[in-house]
Each structure stands twice: as C-alpha cells, then as structure tokens.
Amino acid sequence: MKTLNSLKPGQSGVVDRITAEGALKRHFLDMGITKGVVVTMERVAPFGDPIAVRLRGYSLSLRRKEAKKIVLEVGA
C-alpha cells in the first residue's frame, strides 16, 4: 500500500481509495481526487510540507498528513 505522500517528484499513481472520512473526504472529492484518477507528484516545498501534485490538468497543494489518506496503485 503506497500513499500519495510517499511519492517522489515525477512519480505517478492511480487513486485506489481515500481513507479520510467526513469533511476531509468531501474536500478531496470536491477537488477531483476520486478513484481511478492519475496523480503525479510535481514538487515538495523546501521544508517538506506542503506537496504539489498534478491531476486532471491542474496543480494542487496538499499537506503531507492529508496526502497520507490517499492510497494509490503505483506505476500508472
């Protein structure tokens, strides 16, 4: 099981599931993070948090602790 926060810049994965619940899960869904979406790690901030990812043609910043709740299938 690999999570979004464990990707290195340039690596991609396909969203398998979201382990967050409640408002955070709804927030992810509103941002377009859904099962089957390809997510690519773009860059990491100088002190490691937040991270920038690319999905559905746009960039998105997430905190690492939030990114841990997104489980990926790696190698997409």
mmCIF file as gemmi writes it, N, C-alpha and C atoms, coordinates in Angstrom:
data_model
loop_
_atom_site.group_PDB
_atom_site.id
_atom_site.type_symbol
_atom_site.label_atom_id
_atom_site.label_alt_id
_atom_site.label_comp_id
_atom_site.label_asym_id
_atom_site.label_entity_id
_atom_site.label_seq_id
_atom_site.pdbx_PDB_ins_code
_atom_site.Cartn_x
_atom_site.Cartn_y
_atom_site.Cartn_z
_atom_site.occupancy
_atom_site.B_iso_or_equiv
_atom_site.pdbx_formal_charge
_atom_site.auth_seq_id
_atom_site.auth_asym_id
_atom_site.pdbx_PDB_model_num
ATOM 1 N N . MET Axp A 1 ? 0.843 -1.178 0 1 0 ? 1 A 1
ATOM 2 C CA . MET Axp A 1 ? 0 0 0 1 0 ? 1 A 1
ATOM 3 C C . MET Axp A 1 ? 0.888 1.24 0 1 0 ? 1 A 1
ATOM 4 N N . LYS Axp A 2 ? 0.746 2.059 -1.002 1 0 ? 2 A 1
ATOM 5 C CA . LYS Axp A 2 ? 1.528 3.284 -1.11 1 0 ? 2 A 1
ATOM 6 C C . LYS Axp A 2 ? 0.574 4.472 -1.052 1 0 ? 2 A 1
ATOM 7 N N . THR Axp A 3 ? 0.977 5.49 -0.322 1 0 ? 3 A 1
ATOM 8 C CA . THR Axp A 3 ? 0.129 6.667 -0.205 1 0 ? 3 A 1
ATOM 9 C C . THR Axp A 3 ? 0.708 7.818 -1.018 1 0 ? 3 A 1
ATOM 10 N N . LEU Axp A 4 ? -0.117 8.81 -1.271 1 0 ? 4 A 1
ATOM 11 C CA . LEU Axp A 4 ? 0.295 9.945 -2.091 1 0 ? 4 A 1
ATOM 12 C C . LEU Axp A 4 ? 1.507 10.662 -1.507 1 0 ? 4 A 1
ATOM 13 N N . ASN Axp A 5 ? 1.603 10.757 -0.202 1 0 ? 5 A 1
ATOM 14 C CA . ASN Axp A 5 ? 2.724 11.492 0.389 1 0 ? 5 A 1
ATOM 15 C C . ASN Axp A 5 ? 4.059 10.777 0.22 1 0 ? 5 A 1
ATOM 16 N N . SER Axp A 6 ? 4.049 9.497 -0.135 1 0 ? 6 A 1
ATOM 17 C CA . SER Axp A 6 ? 5.305 8.755 -0.279 1 0 ? 6 A 1
ATOM 18 C C . SER Axp A 6 ? 5.892 8.813 -1.69 1 0 ? 6 A 1
ATOM 19 N N . LEU Axp A 7 ? 5.198 9.444 -2.629 1 0 ? 7 A 1
ATOM 20 C CA . LEU Axp A 7 ? 5.737 9.577 -3.988 1 0 ? 7 A 1
ATOM 21 C C . LEU Axp A 7 ? 6.882 10.572 -4.015 1 0 ? 7 A 1
ATOM 22 N N . LYS Axp A 8 ? 7.795 10.352 -4.935 1 0 ? 8 A 1
ATOM 23 C CA . LYS Axp A 8 ? 8.895 11.284 -5.182 1 0 ? 8 A 1
ATOM 24 C C . LYS Axp A 8 ? 8.498 12.156 -6.373 1 0 ? 8 A 1
ATOM 25 N N . PRO Axp A 9 ? 9.083 13.362 -6.49 1 0 ? 9 A 1
ATOM 26 C CA . PRO Axp A 9 ? 8.765 14.214 -7.639 1 0 ? 9 A 1
ATOM 27 C C . PRO Axp A 9 ? 8.959 13.474 -8.966 1 0 ? 9 A 1
ATOM 28 N N . GLY Axp A 10 ? 7.949 13.571 -9.817 1 0 ? 10 A 1
ATOM 29 C CA . GLY Axp A 10 ? 7.96 12.897 -11.112 1 0 ? 10 A 1
ATOM 30 C C . GLY Axp A 10 ? 7.245 11.561 -11.107 1 0 ? 10 A 1
ATOM 31 N N . GLN Axp A 11 ? 7.023 10.961 -9.956 1 0 ? 11 A 1
ATOM 32 C CA . GLN Axp A 11 ? 6.327 9.678 -9.876 1 0 ? 11 A 1
ATOM 33 C C . GLN Axp A 11 ? 4.821 9.886 -9.944 1 0 ? 11 A 1
ATOM 34 N N . SER Axp A 12 ? 4.136 8.868 -10.46 1 0 ? 12 A 1
ATOM 35 C CA . SER Axp A 12 ? 2.683 8.92 -10.585 1 0 ? 12 A 1
ATOM 36 C C . SER Axp A 12 ? 2.051 7.698 -9.954 1 0 ? 12 A 1
ATOM 37 N N . GLY Axp A 13 ? 0.761 7.803 -9.722 1 0 ? 13 A 1
ATOM 38 C CA . GLY Axp A 13 ? -0.015 6.685 -9.213 1 0 ? 13 A 1
ATOM 39 C C . GLY Axp A 13 ? -1.482 6.921 -9.515 1 0 ? 13 A 1
ATOM 40 N N . VAL Axp A 14 ? -2.257 5.864 -9.414 1 0 ? 14 A 1
ATOM 41 C CA . VAL Axp A 14 ? -3.696 5.947 -9.642 1 0 ? 14 A 1
ATOM 42 C C . VAL Axp A 14 ? -4.376 5.833 -8.28 1 0 ? 14 A 1
ATOM 43 N N . VAL Axp A 15 ? -5.312 6.744 -8.014 1 0 ? 15 A 1
ATOM 44 C CA . VAL Axp A 15 ? -6.021 6.719 -6.735 1 0 ? 15 A 1
ATOM 45 C C . VAL Axp A 15 ? -6.804 5.415 -6.63 1 0 ? 15 A 1
ATOM 46 N N . ASP Axp A 16 ? -6.521 4.649 -5.571 1 0 ? 16 A 1
ATOM 47 C CA . ASP Axp A 16 ? -7.218 3.395 -5.312 1 0 ? 16 A 1
ATOM 48 C C . ASP Axp A 16 ? -8.373 3.622 -4.339 1 0 ? 16 A 1
ATOM 49 N N . ARG Axp A 17 ? -8.082 4.372 -3.262 1 0 ? 17 A 1
ATOM 50 C CA . ARG Axp A 17 ? -9.14 4.698 -2.298 1 0 ? 17 A 1
ATOM 51 C C . ARG Axp A 17 ? -8.702 5.861 -1.428 1 0 ? 17 A 1
ATOM 52 N N . ILE Axp A 18 ? -9.678 6.449 -0.762 1 0 ? 18 A 1
ATOM 53 C CA . ILE Axp A 18 ? -9.44 7.543 0.167 1 0 ? 18 A 1
ATOM 54 C C . ILE Axp A 18 ? -9.832 7.049 1.549 1 0 ? 18 A 1
ATOM 55 N N . THR Axp A 19 ? -8.885 7.093 2.49 1 0 ? 19 A 1
ATOM 56 C CA . THR Axp A 19 ? -9.167 6.586 3.83 1 0 ? 19 A 1
ATOM 57 C C . THR Axp A 19 ? -9.71 7.67 4.758 1 0 ? 19 A 1
ATOM 58 N N . ALA Axp A 20 ? -9.715 8.916 4.304 1 0 ? 20 A 1
ATOM 59 C CA . ALA Axp A 20 ? -10.264 10.007 5.111 1 0 ? 20 A 1
ATOM 60 C C . ALA Axp A 20 ? -11.777 9.847 5.218 1 0 ? 20 A 1
ATOM 61 N N . GLU Axp A 21 ? -12.334 10.493 6.232 1 0 ? 21 A 1
ATOM 62 C CA . GLU Axp A 21 ? -13.779 10.451 6.428 1 0 ? 21 A 1
ATOM 63 C C . GLU Axp A 21 ? -14.316 11.857 6.614 1 0 ? 21 A 1
ATOM 64 N N . GLY Axp A 22 ? -15.606 11.989 6.518 1 0 ? 22 A 1
ATOM 65 C CA . GLY Axp A 22 ? -16.27 13.245 6.814 1 0 ? 22 A 1
ATOM 66 C C . GLY Axp A 22 ? -15.903 14.378 5.881 1 0 ? 22 A 1
ATOM 67 N N . ALA Axp A 23 ? -15.666 15.541 6.5 1 0 ? 23 A 1
ATOM 68 C CA . ALA Axp A 23 ? -15.414 16.759 5.741 1 0 ? 23 A 1
ATOM 69 C C . ALA Axp A 23 ? -14.151 16.67 4.885 1 0 ? 23 A 1
ATOM 70 N N . LEU Axp A 24 ? -13.103 16.005 5.386 1 0 ? 24 A 1
ATOM 71 C CA . LEU Axp A 24 ? -11.872 15.892 4.604 1 0 ? 24 A 1
ATOM 72 C C . LEU Axp A 24 ? -12.099 15.051 3.353 1 0 ? 24 A 1
ATOM 73 N N . LYS Axp A 25 ? -12.828 13.959 3.473 1 0 ? 25 A 1
ATOM 74 C CA . LYS Axp A 25 ? -13.136 13.127 2.295 1 0 ? 25 A 1
ATOM 75 C C . LYS Axp A 25 ? -13.944 13.938 1.289 1 0 ? 25 A 1
ATOM 76 N N . ARG Axp A 26 ? -14.923 14.682 1.755 1 0 ? 26 A 1
ATOM 77 C CA . ARG Axp A 26 ? -15.739 15.518 0.871 1 0 ? 26 A 1
ATOM 78 C C . ARG Axp A 26 ? -14.867 16.564 0.178 1 0 ? 26 A 1
ATOM 79 N N . HIS Axp A 27 ? -13.911 17.128 0.918 1 0 ? 27 A 1
ATOM 80 C CA . HIS Axp A 27 ? -12.994 18.118 0.362 1 0 ? 27 A 1
ATOM 81 C C . HIS Axp A 27 ? -12.162 17.503 -0.772 1 0 ? 27 A 1
ATOM 82 N N . PHE Axp A 28 ? -11.635 16.293 -0.552 1 0 ? 28 A 1
ATOM 83 C CA . PHE Axp A 28 ? -10.88 15.603 -1.601 1 0 ? 28 A 1
ATOM 84 C C . PHE Axp A 28 ? -11.751 15.384 -2.834 1 0 ? 28 A 1
ATOM 85 N N . LEU Axp A 29 ? -12.954 14.914 -2.635 1 0 ? 29 A 1
ATOM 86 C CA . LEU Axp A 29 ? -13.855 14.66 -3.759 1 0 ? 29 A 1
ATOM 87 C C . LEU Axp A 29 ? -14.171 15.95 -4.507 1 0 ? 29 A 1
ATOM 88 N N . ASP Axp A 30 ? -14.38 17.04 -3.783 1 0 ? 30 A 1
ATOM 89 C CA . ASP Axp A 30 ? -14.649 18.339 -4.407 1 0 ? 30 A 1
ATOM 90 C C . ASP Axp A 30 ? -13.468 18.819 -5.242 1 0 ? 30 A 1
ATOM 91 N N . MET Axp A 31 ? -12.24 18.457 -4.843 1 0 ? 31 A 1
ATOM 92 C CA . MET Axp A 31 ? -11.042 18.859 -5.579 1 0 ? 31 A 1
ATOM 93 C C . MET Axp A 31 ? -10.759 17.929 -6.761 1 0 ? 31 A 1
ATOM 94 N N . GLY Axp A 32 ? -11.567 16.889 -6.944 1 0 ? 32 A 1
ATOM 95 C CA . GLY Axp A 32 ? -11.386 15.991 -8.075 1 0 ? 32 A 1
ATOM 96 C C . GLY Axp A 32 ? -10.546 14.771 -7.779 1 0 ? 32 A 1
ATOM 97 N N . ILE Axp A 33 ? -10.213 14.539 -6.517 1 0 ? 33 A 1
ATOM 98 C CA . ILE Axp A 33 ? -9.435 13.359 -6.143 1 0 ? 33 A 1
ATOM 99 C C . ILE Axp A 33 ? -10.424 12.213 -5.935 1 0 ? 33 A 1
ATOM 100 N N . THR Axp A 34 ? -10.576 11.398 -6.96 1 0 ? 34 A 1
ATOM 101 C CA . THR Axp A 34 ? -11.516 10.287 -6.922 1 0 ? 34 A 1
ATOM 102 C C . THR Axp A 34 ? -10.819 9.01 -7.398 1 0 ? 34 A 1
ATOM 103 N N . LYS Axp A 35 ? -11.425 7.871 -7.121 1 0 ? 35 A 1
ATOM 104 C CA . LYS Axp A 35 ? -10.858 6.587 -7.521 1 0 ? 35 A 1
ATOM 105 C C . LYS Axp A 35 ? -10.627 6.563 -9.038 1 0 ? 35 A 1
ATOM 106 N N . GLY Axp A 36 ? -9.445 6.089 -9.427 1 0 ? 36 A 1
ATOM 107 C CA . GLY Axp A 36 ? -9.105 5.962 -10.837 1 0 ? 36 A 1
ATOM 108 C C . GLY Axp A 36 ? -8.387 7.145 -11.448 1 0 ? 36 A 1
ATOM 109 N N . VAL Axp A 37 ? -8.255 8.237 -10.722 1 0 ? 37 A 1
ATOM 110 C CA . VAL Axp A 37 ? -7.588 9.434 -11.245 1 0 ? 37 A 1
ATOM 111 C C . VAL Axp A 37 ? -6.074 9.275 -11.123 1 0 ? 37 A 1
ATOM 112 N N . VAL Axp A 38 ? -5.358 9.648 -12.18 1 0 ? 38 A 1
ATOM 113 C CA . VAL Axp A 38 ? -3.893 9.609 -12.162 1 0 ? 38 A 1
ATOM 114 C C . VAL Axp A 38 ? -3.39 10.886 -11.487 1 0 ? 38 A 1
ATOM 115 N N . VAL Axp A 39 ? -2.516 10.707 -10.483 1 0 ? 39 A 1
ATOM 116 C CA . VAL Axp A 39 ? -1.947 11.823 -9.727 1 0 ? 39 A 1
ATOM 117 C C . VAL Axp A 39 ? -0.429 11.753 -9.867 1 0 ? 39 A 1
ATOM 118 N N . THR Axp A 40 ? 0.199 12.887 -10.195 1 0 ? 40 A 1
ATOM 119 C CA . THR Axp A 40 ? 1.65 12.964 -10.339 1 0 ? 40 A 1
ATOM 120 C C . THR Axp A 40 ? 2.209 13.95 -9.324 1 0 ? 40 A 1
ATOM 121 N N . MET Axp A 41 ? 3.239 13.518 -8.605 1 0 ? 41 A 1
ATOM 122 C CA . MET Axp A 41 ? 3.909 14.412 -7.665 1 0 ? 41 A 1
ATOM 123 C C . MET Axp A 41 ? 4.741 15.404 -8.471 1 0 ? 41 A 1
ATOM 124 N N . GLU Axp A 42 ? 4.494 16.694 -8.31 1 0 ? 42 A 1
ATOM 125 C CA . GLU Axp A 42 ? 5.255 17.719 -9.027 1 0 ? 42 A 1
ATOM 126 C C . GLU Axp A 42 ? 6.475 18.174 -8.232 1 0 ? 42 A 1
ATOM 127 N N . ARG Axp A 43 ? 6.23 18.595 -7.001 1 0 ? 43 A 1
ATOM 128 C CA . ARG Axp A 43 ? 7.35 19.09 -6.193 1 0 ? 43 A 1
ATOM 129 C C . ARG Axp A 43 ? 6.978 19.09 -4.714 1 0 ? 43 A 1
ATOM 130 N N . VAL Axp A 44 ? 8.026 19.234 -3.91 1 0 ? 44 A 1
ATOM 131 C CA . VAL Axp A 44 ? 7.878 19.277 -2.459 1 0 ? 44 A 1
ATOM 132 C C . VAL Axp A 44 ? 8.436 20.613 -1.983 1 0 ? 44 A 1
ATOM 133 N N . ALA Axp A 45 ? 7.769 21.252 -1.057 1 0 ? 45 A 1
ATOM 134 C CA . ALA Axp A 45 ? 8.236 22.531 -0.514 1 0 ? 45 A 1
ATOM 135 C C . ALA Axp A 45 ? 9.6 22.33 0.161 1 0 ? 45 A 1
ATOM 136 N N . PRO Axp A 46 ? 10.38 23.394 0.304 1 0 ? 46 A 1
ATOM 137 C CA . PRO Axp A 46 ? 11.73 23.279 0.87 1 0 ? 46 A 1
ATOM 138 C C . PRO Axp A 46 ? 11.813 22.554 2.219 1 0 ? 46 A 1
ATOM 139 N N . PHE Axp A 47 ? 10.849 22.727 3.086 1 0 ? 47 A 1
ATOM 140 C CA . PHE Axp A 47 ? 10.882 22.053 4.379 1 0 ? 47 A 1
ATOM 141 C C . PHE Axp A 47 ? 10.037 20.784 4.391 1 0 ? 47 A 1
ATOM 142 N N . GLY Axp A 48 ? 9.6 20.319 3.196 1 0 ? 48 A 1
ATOM 143 C CA . GLY Axp A 48 ? 8.904 19.05 3.075 1 0 ? 48 A 1
ATOM 144 C C . GLY Axp A 48 ? 7.394 19.108 3.135 1 0 ? 48 A 1
ATOM 145 N N . ASP Axp A 49 ? 6.83 20.26 3.449 1 0 ? 49 A 1
ATOM 146 C CA . ASP Axp A 49 ? 5.376 20.37 3.554 1 0 ? 49 A 1
ATOM 147 C C . ASP Axp A 49 ? 4.976 21.778 3.163 1 0 ? 49 A 1
ATOM 148 N N . PRO Axp A 50 ? 4.049 21.992 2.262 1 0 ? 50 A 1
ATOM 149 C CA . PRO Axp A 50 ? 3.175 21.045 1.591 1 0 ? 50 A 1
ATOM 150 C C . PRO Axp A 50 ? 3.822 20.436 0.349 1 0 ? 50 A 1
ATOM 151 N N . ILE Axp A 51 ? 3.04 19.593 -0.323 1 0 ? 51 A 1
ATOM 152 C CA . ILE Axp A 51 ? 3.468 18.999 -1.591 1 0 ? 51 A 1
ATOM 153 C C . ILE Axp A 51 ? 2.565 19.524 -2.7 1 0 ? 51 A 1
ATOM 154 N N . ALA Axp A 52 ? 3.091 19.526 -3.921 1 0 ? 52 A 1
ATOM 155 C CA . ALA Axp A 52 ? 2.296 19.937 -5.082 1 0 ? 52 A 1
ATOM 156 C C . ALA Axp A 52 ? 2.104 18.716 -5.971 1 0 ? 52 A 1
ATOM 157 N N . VAL Axp A 53 ? 0.855 18.425 -6.309 1 0 ? 53 A 1
ATOM 158 C CA . VAL Axp A 53 ? 0.533 17.304 -7.186 1 0 ? 53 A 1
ATOM 159 C C . VAL Axp A 53 ? -0.242 17.815 -8.392 1 0 ? 53 A 1
ATOM 160 N N . ARG Axp A 54 ? -0.226 17.018 -9.451 1 0 ? 54 A 1
ATOM 161 C CA . ARG Axp A 54 ? -0.957 17.378 -10.669 1 0 ? 54 A 1
ATOM 162 C C . ARG Axp A 54 ? -1.965 16.287 -10.974 1 0 ? 54 A 1
ATOM 163 N N . LEU Axp A 55 ? -3.192 16.691 -11.222 1 0 ? 55 A 1
ATOM 164 C CA . LEU Axp A 55 ? -4.249 15.764 -11.599 1 0 ? 55 A 1
ATOM 165 C C . LEU Axp A 55 ? -5.285 16.505 -12.419 1 0 ? 55 A 1
ATOM 166 N N . ARG Axp A 56 ? -5.912 15.802 -13.333 1 0 ? 56 A 1
ATOM 167 C CA . ARG Axp A 56 ? -6.977 16.371 -14.161 1 0 ? 56 A 1
ATOM 168 C C . ARG Axp A 56 ? -6.59 17.696 -14.826 1 0 ? 56 A 1
ATOM 169 N N . GLY Axp A 57 ? -5.291 17.884 -15.119 1 0 ? 57 A 1
ATOM 170 C CA . GLY Axp A 57 ? -4.847 19.077 -15.828 1 0 ? 57 A 1
ATOM 171 C C . GLY Axp A 57 ? -4.583 20.298 -14.967 1 0 ? 57 A 1
ATOM 172 N N . TYR Axp A 58 ? -4.568 20.164 -13.657 1 0 ? 58 A 1
ATOM 173 C CA . TYR Axp A 58 ? -4.263 21.3 -12.801 1 0 ? 58 A 1
ATOM 174 C C . TYR Axp A 58 ? -3.378 20.874 -11.635 1 0 ? 58 A 1
ATOM 175 N N . SER Axp A 59 ? -2.746 21.859 -11.001 1 0 ? 59 A 1
ATOM 176 C CA . SER Axp A 59 ? -1.882 21.599 -9.847 1 0 ? 59 A 1
ATOM 177 C C . SER Axp A 59 ? -2.656 21.858 -8.565 1 0 ? 59 A 1
ATOM 178 N N . LEU Axp A 60 ? -2.288 21.103 -7.54 1 0 ? 60 A 1
ATOM 179 C CA . LEU Axp A 60 ? -2.975 21.17 -6.262 1 0 ? 60 A 1
ATOM 180 C C . LEU Axp A 60 ? -1.944 21.017 -5.154 1 0 ? 60 A 1
ATOM 181 N N . SER Axp A 61 ? -2.053 21.806 -4.1 1 0 ? 61 A 1
ATOM 182 C CA . SER Axp A 61 ? -1.162 21.674 -2.945 1 0 ? 61 A 1
ATOM 183 C C . SER Axp A 61 ? -1.903 20.981 -1.818 1 0 ? 61 A 1
ATOM 184 N N . LEU Axp A 62 ? -1.211 20.046 -1.169 1 0 ? 62 A 1
ATOM 185 C CA . LEU Axp A 62 ? -1.788 19.302 -0.05 1 0 ? 62 A 1
ATOM 186 C C . LEU Axp A 62 ? -0.774 19.214 1.083 1 0 ? 62 A 1
ATOM 187 N N . ARG Axp A 63 ? -1.261 19.169 2.296 1 0 ? 63 A 1
ATOM 188 C CA . ARG Axp A 63 ? -0.4 18.883 3.435 1 0 ? 63 A 1
ATOM 189 C C . ARG Axp A 63 ? -0.038 17.402 3.396 1 0 ? 63 A 1
ATOM 190 N N . ARG Axp A 64 ? 1.147 17.065 3.888 1 0 ? 64 A 1
ATOM 191 C CA . ARG Axp A 64 ? 1.573 15.664 3.878 1 0 ? 64 A 1
ATOM 192 C C . ARG Axp A 64 ? 0.623 14.781 4.688 1 0 ? 64 A 1
ATOM 193 N N . LYS Axp A 65 ? 0.145 15.272 5.838 1 0 ? 65 A 1
ATOM 194 C CA . LYS Axp A 65 ? -0.731 14.43 6.663 1 0 ? 65 A 1
ATOM 195 C C . LYS Axp A 65 ? -2.069 14.169 5.963 1 0 ? 65 A 1
ATOM 196 N N . GLU Axp A 66 ? -2.502 15.079 5.093 1 0 ? 66 A 1
ATOM 197 C CA . GLU Axp A 66 ? -3.704 14.84 4.291 1 0 ? 66 A 1
ATOM 198 C C . GLU Axp A 66 ? -3.399 13.846 3.175 1 0 ? 66 A 1
ATOM 199 N N . ALA Axp A 67 ? -2.228 13.993 2.547 1 0 ? 67 A 1
ATOM 200 C CA . ALA Axp A 67 ? -1.84 13.121 1.437 1 0 ? 67 A 1
ATOM 201 C C . ALA Axp A 67 ? -1.692 11.663 1.882 1 0 ? 67 A 1
ATOM 202 N N . LYS Axp A 68 ? -1.41 11.422 3.166 1 0 ? 68 A 1
ATOM 203 C CA . LYS Axp A 68 ? -1.298 10.063 3.688 1 0 ? 68 A 1
ATOM 204 C C . LYS Axp A 68 ? -2.622 9.317 3.617 1 0 ? 68 A 1
ATOM 205 N N . LYS Axp A 69 ? -3.709 10.03 3.496 1 0 ? 69 A 1
ATOM 206 C CA . LYS Axp A 69 ? -5.029 9.415 3.485 1 0 ? 69 A 1
ATOM 207 C C . LYS Axp A 69 ? -5.501 9.041 2.076 1 0 ? 69 A 1
ATOM 208 N N . ILE Axp A 70 ? -4.625 9.225 1.09 1 0 ? 70 A 1
ATOM 209 C CA . ILE Axp A 70 ? -4.941 8.873 -0.29 1 0 ? 70 A 1
ATOM 210 C C . ILE Axp A 70 ? -4.068 7.693 -0.691 1 0 ? 70 A 1
ATOM 211 N N . VAL Axp A 71 ? -4.686 6.536 -0.877 1 0 ? 71 A 1
ATOM 212 C CA . VAL Axp A 71 ? -3.983 5.291 -1.188 1 0 ? 71 A 1
ATOM 213 C C . VAL Axp A 71 ? -3.931 5.137 -2.704 1 0 ? 71 A 1
ATOM 214 N N . LEU Axp A 72 ? -2.736 4.776 -3.214 1 0 ? 72 A 1
ATOM 215 C CA . LEU Axp A 72 ? -2.507 4.696 -4.661 1 0 ? 72 A 1
ATOM 216 C C . LEU Axp A 72 ? -2.14 3.298 -5.12 1 0 ? 72 A 1
ATOM 217 N N . GLU Axp A 73 ? -2.415 3.06 -6.405 1 0 ? 73 A 1
ATOM 218 C CA . GLU Axp A 73 ? -1.813 1.959 -7.144 1 0 ? 73 A 1
ATOM 219 C C . GLU Axp A 73 ? -0.685 2.618 -7.919 1 0 ? 73 A 1
ATOM 220 N N . VAL Axp A 74 ? 0.548 2.251 -7.64 1 0 ? 74 A 1
ATOM 221 C CA . VAL Axp A 74 ? 1.7 2.916 -8.244 1 0 ? 74 A 1
ATOM 222 C C . VAL Axp A 74 ? 2.064 2.263 -9.574 1 0 ? 74 A 1
ATOM 223 N N . GLY Axp A 75 ? 2.612 3.089 -10.475 1 0 ? 75 A 1
ATOM 224 C CA . GLY Axp A 75 ? 3.093 2.577 -11.753 1 0 ? 75 A 1
ATOM 225 C C . GLY Axp A 75 ? 2.187 2.929 -12.915 1 0 ? 75 A 1
ATOM 226 N N . ALA Axp A 76 ? 1.288 3.869 -12.707 1 0 ? 76 A 1
ATOM 227 C CA . ALA Axp A 76 ? 0.376 4.261 -13.781 1 0 ? 76 A 1
ATOM 228 C C . ALA Axp A 76 ? 1.071 5.173 -14.754 1 0 ? 76 A 1
